[in-house]
Amino acid sequence: MRVIAGTYRSRPLTAPRGMATRPTSDRLRETVFNILAPHIEGARFADLYAGTGAVGIEALSRGAAHVTFVESAAPALATLRANLAALKIREGFQLEQRSVPLALRNLAARNAAGGNQERREPRFTLVYLDPPWEDGAAYTQSLNLLVEFSAALLSPDALVIAEHARRGSVTLSDTYGTLHRYRRREQGDAALSFYRQQPNEAAAAG
């Protein structure tokens, strides 16, 4: 693996041995960031199920203002830290060492309405999630939590990108609450579903 473009272009990235962590391929990352190019500069980026950190590091390399990495597996965390250290990335990121559901609830609580404005973090403008492809519950729970806590976590124009298997037992819905899929891109065995927020129809009607 390597960083595709930007500040750390062509720098190598490592991955833990075994099949427990499945890094996003160089080719798929290039596709993702070509699509997201107009939105990267200055972005607040969340890399959920971060694994090696390759996606979040690519975002930093291309000009994202801040990346929040969320990962709970010890081997992946060790590799993520090693990749950040090798590239001498010491700022512009935070690492949430916990499960994605716990991290999202924790981040939302920090930014809850009425909280200390000085401690509140800017909301995410881009969210990338890449759970184990066979774990349909992880996709559903993560996307529903992003909707539930959207006021605290997502900017109004935020984009949410889910990486998943092109074919298989897990099928993503077109809609999760106010998140609506507006684009799907397939490449090899992988697929990318792009979501953005739309006003709740009931709320809009009122």
N, C-alpha and C positions, 0 to 999 in steps of 0.2 A: 504493500500500500504506500501511497505517497499523497502529499498535498498537491492538489491540481493546479491552483492559481493563486495569485496574490503575494503577500509578504513572504510566505513560507513555501512558495512554489517549488515543487520537485523534491522537497525534503521528505525523507522516508518516515513512515509510521509503523509501529509494531503492533502485533495482535497476540493475545494469549494462545497457547497451544490448545488443541482439542476443538470440539464442535459446540461448546457451551456458548461461546460468543461468535456471532456471525456478522463481521464488519460489513458495512455498506461498501460495495465495490467502487473502485475508482471511476469506472464508466458511469455507474448510476449516480454517484455524487456529482460528476461533471454535468449530467443531464439535469439534476435537481437545481444546481446553482446557475446553470444557464437560464433556466426558467425563472429563478428567483432574482436574477441579476439586478433588476430595477429596484428591488426592495432590501438589498443587503447593506448598503452603506448606512451606518448609524443604527442598524437594527438592534433590538433587544431580543435575543435568540434563546430559545429553550431547546436543549438536546435531551429528550426523554428516552430512557433506556439507552444511555449514551455509549455503553460498551467501551471501545477503545478511544472514544472522543473524536473520531475522524470527521464526523459531520460538523460538530461544533467548532473544531479547530479550523476546518475549511471556512466556516463563517467568519471566524476571527481573521483569518488570512485575507479574506476578501473585503474586510472593512466593517464588520459588525461591531457595534459599540460595546456589547457585553453578551456573554454566553453563560447560561446556567446549565451545567451538566448534572443530570440525575441518573445515578447508577447505584445498585446495591450489591452486586456480585463482587466478591473480593478479588478474584483474578483480573476481572475487567477494570476494577478501580486501580489496581497496581499498574496495569498497562496504560490507563488513561493518564495517571500521574507521571509515568515515565515519558510518555509522548509530550506532555506539556513541558516537562523539565528539559527534554532533549532540544526542544524548540525555544527554550528560554522564555516561555510565556509565563509571566509572573503576575500579571494584572489583567483586568478586563473580563474576569470570569469568577464564578463561584461554583463550588461542588457540593451538591446535595447527596450525602451518602445514606440513602434510604430508598425505599420502594417509591415508585412513581405516585401511587395514590397518597401515601403519607407526605411526600414532598409537595404535591399540589395543594393538599389541605394546609400544610405548614406555610407555604408561600402565600396562600390566600388569606390565612389568618394574620400574617404580618401586614398585609395590605388592606385589611378589612376597612370598610368605610368607617370614618370616625376615629381611626387610629392616628398615631403621631405622624403628621405629614413629613417631618424630617427623617423618619425611619422608613417611610414607604418607598418601595422600589418602583421604577417605571414599569408599566405593564408590558408584556411580551408583544412584539409585532410579528414574530415568526416562531412557530412551534413545530418541531420535527419529532415524530414518534416512530420507533422501530422496535416493537416488542418481538418476542419469538413468534414467528409467522403462524405457528399452529395454535397460539393462545388467543382465541377469539375473545375470551372474557377480558383480557388485558386491553385490547382495542376498545371494546365497549365501555369499560370502566373509565379508561383514561379520557376518551372523548366526552363522555357524559360529565366527568368531573370538570373538564375545561369549560363546558357549558354551564354547569352549576355555579362555578366560581368565576365566570367570565368577567363580571364587573371588577373583580380584584386582580385577575390574571391577564386579561387580553385587552389590547387596545381595540377601539371600534373597527379598525381596518385590518386587524390581525389575520394572518393566513396560517392554517394548520395543515401540515403535510404528513400523511401516514404512509410509511413503506410497508408493503405486504406482498404475499405471494400472488403471482399472476393467476394461478389456478390452485384450488385446494379446498379444504373443508371450511375455511374461514372466509366469509363474504362480508365486506363492509357495506353498511347502509349508505344511502344517498343523503340521509338527514339524521343528525343527532341534535335534537332540540333546535337551537338557532344556528347550528353549524350545518351548512349545506354544501355538498360536493359540487364543484363547478368544473372540475377537470380531472381526467384520469390519463395516466401515461404508463405504457407498458414497455419493458425492456428485458429481454431474456426471460428468466424465471420470476422476475420482480415486477411489481406495479407500484405506482405512486398515485394516491388519491389526495387531491387538493380541496380543502374546505375553507369557506369564509363565512362570517356571520351575516345573518339576515334577521331583520326585526321579527320578533314573535308576532304571528298573524293576529292572535287574540289581542295582544297589547296594541298593535297597530290599529286594529279596528276600534279599540276604545279611545 
